[in-house]
């Protein structure tokens, strides 16, 4: 049976109350740049404009990191992750990490 995981950057969720704080959960994704993307980014830096290859790369990395966060939250019995935050850092030349973390909780409807 699949259940929906609530993900929020708020410290609470409207209409619900926190029955139990479980733990800190996290997810990350480390990706490197593709040589073709680097070449196109170099051209864009000359002429200007959005670096679509990098935008797509970061979007994919965020989605992967959030999916890992959700898996970890489900593993500890949570139905929500609150106070979610993202961080990005450079790991090495041409590689970056997207890190997402939050508090795994058990939410119940307010009565």
Secondary structure, DSSP 4 states (H G I P E B T S, - for coil): ---PPEE-SSSS-TTEEEEEEEEEEEEEEEEE--HHHHHHHHHHHHH----HHHHHHHHHHHHHHHHHHHHHHHHTT-SEEEEEEEEEEEEETTEEEEEEEEEEEEEEE--
